């Protein structure tokens, strides 16, 4: 019997899980549902049914469906990690920790902006290796309190988070905190996750992170301390991007002049999804298939939330289609 640190075995299991994601036809049927009740009925005929019990009860609200979708995402993410041990688990955990990175940024942004705890919790993604209940508890206070709550975990990113938070409290710069978290995460992932195909993915993601940061800094004096090393873009290229010079971009990253931050972020998500699919097709003996599956799963759940809201609030088919395109 194959060992659970053998990616051949792990990837065979994940391929089976991937066949249970919604098909394009199933999503089209959900979009075409006559109303919210019909949408829920169709959803219970999919692989999500096991997580929908409370959401389909007679008195259930939209929030119950949100919780069901979060449970679905959390359950399948944990299942992927549970397929492995040893070196393979270390590599998978490093991949899954990209959602820890995202959640720590979301937590910091929300707390610094003084947003209500429930709003912050609704924006957390229940994937990752940090205990989700700790993240939810950390949303109910300030950054200092969040640090104390999260200190109950020994996650490797938390040391970076603590240092970045202390630096941010002194400087008042959220972007500096986010870049420090990025630097800590990518140092970790480059050390643990091997293989040329995965290395190509990380280089692209770092390039896109630098592009997003440069877009946020557009019109301000360029600062090298916000540069994230490890991609194809050098520091000089990053500073040119901060000044609005798109000629500094690699040829495969096409961006129109004057693109907004929202447009850049949308392009980055699309480009990463495409790259993950390519990695999955050429990384049969590595963690690329798991990465592709988890990204697809996250996108599926995000789109289901949008469709559910469209049906609940009785948007027209045209309005819902526009929301999904955005």
C-alpha positions as CSV (number, residue, x, y, z in Angstrom):
1,X,0.0,0.0,0.0
2,X,1.4,3.4,-0.9
3,X,2.8,5.5,1.9
4,X,0.8,8.7,2.7
5,X,4.0,10.8,2.1
6,X,3.9,9.6,-1.6
7,X,2.5,12.3,-3.8
8,X,1.4,9.6,-6.4
9,X,-1.1,8.3,-3.8
10,X,-2.1,11.7,-2.5
11,X,-2.7,13.2,-6.0
12,X,-4.7,10.2,-7.0
13,X,-7.1,10.9,-4.1
14,X,-7.2,14.6,-4.9
15,X,-8.1,13.9,-8.5
16,X,-11.1,12.0,-7.3
17,X,-12.1,14.9,-5.1
18,X,-11.7,17.3,-8.0
19,X,-14.3,15.4,-10.0
20,X,-16.8,16.3,-7.2
21,X,-16.4,20.0,-7.7
22,X,-19.4,21.7,-9.5
23,X,-19.4,21.4,-13.2
24,X,-20.1,24.5,-15.4
25,X,-23.5,23.0,-16.2
26,X,-24.4,22.7,-12.5
27,X,-23.4,26.3,-11.9
28,X,-25.5,27.4,-14.8
29,X,-28.5,25.5,-13.4
30,X,-28.0,27.2,-10.0
31,X,-27.8,30.6,-11.7
32,X,-31.0,29.8,-13.6
33,X,-32.9,28.7,-10.5
34,X,-36.3,30.4,-10.2
35,X,-35.7,31.5,-6.6
36,X,-33.7,31.0,-3.4
37,X,-35.7,27.8,-2.4
38,X,-35.0,26.3,-5.8
39,X,-31.4,27.2,-5.6
40,X,-31.1,25.4,-2.3
41,X,-32.9,22.3,-3.7
42,X,-30.4,22.1,-6.6
43,X,-27.5,22.6,-4.2
44,X,-28.6,19.6,-2.1
45,X,-28.2,17.4,-5.3
46,X,-24.5,18.2,-5.4
47,X,-21.5,17.1,-3.3
48,X,-22.2,19.9,-0.9
49,X,-25.4,18.2,0.5
50,X,-23.6,16.8,3.6
51,X,-22.8,20.3,4.8
52,X,-26.2,21.9,4.1
53,X,-28.4,20.4,6.7
54,X,-29.1,23.6,8.8
55,X,-29.1,25.8,5.7
56,X,-32.1,24.0,4.2
57,X,-34.2,23.9,7.4
58,X,-37.6,25.8,7.1
59,X,-36.5,28.8,9.3
60,X,-32.9,28.9,7.9
61,X,-31.5,32.3,6.9
62,X,-28.8,33.3,4.4
63,X,-26.3,33.3,7.2
64,X,-26.9,29.6,7.8
65,X,-25.9,28.9,4.2
66,X,-22.7,31.1,4.6
67,X,-21.8,28.9,7.6
68,X,-22.6,25.7,5.6
69,X,-20.3,26.8,2.8
70,X,-17.6,27.6,5.3
71,X,-17.9,24.2,6.9
72,X,-17.6,22.6,3.4
73,X,-14.5,24.6,2.6
74,X,-12.9,23.8,6.0
75,X,-13.8,20.1,5.8
76,X,-12.3,19.6,2.4
77,X,-9.2,21.6,3.2
78,X,-8.6,19.5,6.3
79,X,-9.2,16.4,4.2
80,X,-6.4,17.3,1.8
81,X,-4.0,17.8,4.6
82,X,-5.1,14.6,6.2
83,X,-4.0,12.6,3.2
84,X,-0.4,13.1,4.0
85,X,2.3,12.9,6.6
86,X,6.1,13.5,6.8
87,X,7.7,15.5,4.0
88,X,4.6,15.6,1.9
89,X,2.5,17.0,4.7
90,X,5.1,19.7,5.3
91,X,4.9,20.8,1.7
92,X,1.1,20.7,1.6
93,X,0.9,22.6,4.9
94,X,3.2,25.3,3.4
95,X,0.8,25.6,0.5
96,X,-2.3,25.7,2.6
97,X,-0.6,28.4,4.8
98,X,-1.2,30.9,1.9
99,X,-4.7,31.2,3.4
100,X,-3.2,31.8,6.8
101,X,-1.3,34.7,5.2
102,X,-4.5,36.0,3.7
103,X,-6.5,35.7,6.9
104,X,-3.8,37.5,9.0
105,X,-3.9,40.4,6.5
106,X,-7.7,40.4,6.6
107,X,-7.6,40.4,10.4
108,X,-5.1,43.3,10.6
109,X,-7.0,45.4,8.0
110,X,-10.3,44.9,9.8
111,X,-9.0,45.7,13.3
112,X,-7.0,48.7,12.2
113,X,-10.1,50.1,10.4
114,X,-12.2,49.5,13.5
115,X,-14.6,47.2,11.7
116,X,-17.2,45.1,13.7
117,X,-16.0,41.7,14.7
118,X,-18.7,39.9,12.7
119,X,-17.8,41.8,9.5
120,X,-14.1,40.7,9.9
121,X,-15.1,37.1,10.6
122,X,-17.3,37.0,7.5
123,X,-14.2,37.9,5.4
124,X,-12.0,35.2,6.8
125,X,-11.5,32.1,4.6
126,X,-11.8,28.8,6.5
127,X,-8.8,27.3,4.8
128,X,-5.2,27.2,6.2
129,X,-3.4,25.6,9.1
130,X,-4.2,28.2,11.8
131,X,-7.1,27.1,14.0
132,X,-10.0,28.9,12.6
133,X,-11.7,29.4,16.0
134,X,-8.6,31.3,17.1
135,X,-8.8,33.6,14.1
136,X,-12.5,34.2,14.8
137,X,-11.8,35.0,18.4
138,X,-9.0,37.3,17.5
139,X,-11.4,39.4,15.4
140,X,-13.2,40.7,18.5
141,X,-10.8,43.3,19.9
142,X,-7.7,45.2,18.8
143,X,-4.4,44.1,17.2
144,X,-2.6,43.7,20.6
145,X,-5.5,41.5,21.8
146,X,-5.4,39.5,18.5
147,X,-1.7,38.8,19.1
148,X,-2.4,37.5,22.6
149,X,-5.2,35.3,21.3
150,X,-3.2,33.9,18.4
151,X,-0.2,33.3,20.7
152,X,-2.0,30.1,21.7
153,X,-0.9,28.7,18.4
154,X,2.7,27.9,17.4
155,X,2.2,28.7,13.7
156,X,5.5,29.9,12.1
157,X,3.9,33.0,10.6
158,X,2.8,34.3,14.0
159,X,6.3,35.4,14.9
160,X,6.5,37.4,11.7
161,X,3.0,38.7,12.4
162,X,3.9,39.8,15.9
163,X,7.0,41.6,14.7
164,X,5.1,43.3,11.9
165,X,2.3,44.4,14.2
166,X,4.7,45.9,16.7
167,X,6.4,47.8,13.8
168,X,3.1,48.9,12.4
169,X,1.9,50.2,15.8
170,X,4.9,52.5,15.7
171,X,4.7,53.5,12.0
172,X,1.0,53.4,11.4
173,X,1.6,51.7,8.0
174,X,-0.7,48.8,7.1
175,X,1.2,48.1,3.9
176,X,4.5,47.7,5.8
177,X,2.8,45.0,7.9
178,X,1.4,43.2,4.9
179,X,4.8,43.2,3.1
180,X,6.5,41.9,6.2
181,X,3.9,39.0,6.3
182,X,4.5,38.3,2.6
183,X,8.3,38.2,3.1
184,X,8.0,35.8,6.0
185,X,5.6,33.5,4.2
186,X,7.5,33.3,0.9
187,X,10.8,32.6,2.8
188,X,9.1,29.7,4.4
189,X,7.4,28.3,1.3
190,X,10.5,28.5,-0.9
191,X,12.4,26.5,1.8
192,X,9.8,23.8,2.1
193,X,8.1,23.4,-1.4
194,X,10.4,22.0,-4.0
195,X,10.2,21.4,-7.8
196,X,10.6,23.6,-10.8
197,X,6.9,23.8,-11.6
198,X,6.1,25.0,-8.1
199,X,9.0,27.4,-8.1
200,X,7.5,28.9,-11.3
201,X,4.2,29.4,-9.6
202,X,5.8,31.1,-6.6
203,X,7.8,33.4,-8.8
204,X,4.7,34.5,-10.6
205,X,2.8,35.0,-7.4
206,X,5.6,37.2,-6.0
207,X,5.6,39.2,-9.2
208,X,1.9,39.8,-8.9
209,X,2.2,40.7,-5.2
210,X,4.8,43.3,-6.2
211,X,2.6,44.6,-9.0
212,X,-0.3,45.0,-6.5
213,X,1.9,46.8,-4.0
214,X,3.3,49.1,-6.8
215,X,-0.3,49.9,-7.8
216,X,-1.1,50.8,-4.2
217,X,2.0,53.1,-4.1
218,X,1.4,54.7,-7.5
219,X,1.8,58.5,-7.2
220,X,3.9,58.2,-4.0
221,X,7.7,58.3,-3.7
222,X,8.8,54.7,-4.5
223,X,10.3,52.9,-1.5
224,X,12.5,49.8,-1.9
225,X,11.5,48.5,1.6
226,X,8.1,47.5,0.1
227,X,9.8,45.3,-2.5
228,X,9.3,41.5,-2.2
229,X,12.3,39.5,-3.5
230,X,12.1,36.0,-5.0
231,X,10.2,36.7,-8.3
232,X,11.4,37.7,-11.8
233,X,11.0,41.4,-11.1
234,X,14.1,43.0,-9.7
235,X,14.0,45.9,-7.2
236,X,14.7,48.4,-10.0
237,X,11.7,47.0,-12.0
238,X,9.5,47.3,-8.9
239,X,10.5,51.0,-8.5
240,X,9.7,51.6,-12.1
241,X,6.3,50.1,-11.6
242,X,5.7,52.3,-8.6
243,X,6.4,55.2,-11.0
244,X,3.8,53.9,-13.4
245,X,6.2,52.4,-16.0
246,X,4.4,49.2,-17.1
247,X,7.3,48.4,-19.5
248,X,9.0,46.9,-16.4
249,X,6.5,44.0,-16.4
250,X,7.4,40.6,-17.8
251,X,5.9,40.0,-21.2
252,X,3.3,37.5,-19.9
253,X,1.8,40.0,-17.5
254,X,-0.3,42.3,-19.8
255,X,-1.9,45.2,-18.1
256,X,-3.6,48.3,-19.6
257,X,-2.3,51.8,-18.8
258,X,-4.0,53.3,-15.8
259,X,-5.5,50.0,-14.5
260,X,-7.1,50.4,-11.1
261,X,-6.2,48.4,-8.0
262,X,-9.4,46.4,-8.4
263,X,-8.5,45.6,-12.0
264,X,-5.0,44.6,-11.1
265,X,-6.2,42.3,-8.3
266,X,-8.7,40.7,-10.6
267,X,-6.0,40.1,-13.2
268,X,-3.8,38.6,-10.6
269,X,-6.4,36.1,-9.4
270,X,-7.2,35.0,-12.9
271,X,-3.5,34.6,-13.8
272,X,-2.8,32.6,-10.7
273,X,-5.7,30.3,-11.4
274,X,-4.4,29.7,-14.9
275,X,-0.9,29.0,-13.6
276,X,-2.1,26.6,-11.0
277,X,-4.0,24.6,-13.6
278,X,-0.8,24.4,-15.7
279,X,1.2,23.3,-12.6
280,X,-1.4,20.6,-11.8
281,X,-1.1,19.2,-15.3
282,X,2.7,18.9,-15.1
283,X,3.3,18.2,-11.4
284,X,2.0,14.7,-11.0
285,X,4.7,13.9,-8.3
286,X,4.4,17.1,-6.3
287,X,1.9,19.3,-4.5
288,X,0.7,21.2,-7.6
289,X,-2.5,19.2,-7.9
290,X,-3.4,20.0,-4.3
291,X,-2.8,23.7,-4.9
292,X,-5.0,23.7,-8.0
293,X,-7.8,21.9,-6.3
294,X,-7.9,24.2,-3.3
295,X,-7.9,27.3,-5.5
296,X,-10.8,25.9,-7.5
297,X,-12.6,25.0,-4.3
298,X,-12.1,28.5,-2.9
299,X,-13.4,30.1,-6.1
300,X,-16.4,27.7,-6.2
301,X,-17.5,28.6,-2.7
302,X,-17.0,32.4,-3.4
303,X,-19.2,32.1,-6.5
304,X,-21.8,30.1,-4.6
305,X,-22.0,32.9,-2.0
306,X,-22.6,35.4,-4.8
307,X,-25.3,33.3,-6.5
308,X,-27.0,32.6,-3.1
309,X,-27.2,36.4,-2.5
310,X,-28.5,37.0,-5.9
311,X,-31.3,34.5,-5.4
312,X,-32.1,35.6,-1.8
313,X,-32.4,39.3,-2.8
314,X,-34.2,38.4,-6.1
315,X,-31.7,39.9,-8.6
316,X,-32.5,39.4,-12.2
317,X,-30.5,36.9,-14.3
318,X,-28.8,39.9,-16.0
319,X,-27.8,41.5,-12.7
320,X,-26.6,38.2,-11.3
321,X,-24.5,37.5,-14.4
322,X,-22.9,41.0,-14.0
323,X,-22.1,40.3,-10.4
324,X,-20.4,37.0,-11.3
325,X,-18.4,38.6,-14.1
326,X,-17.1,41.2,-11.6
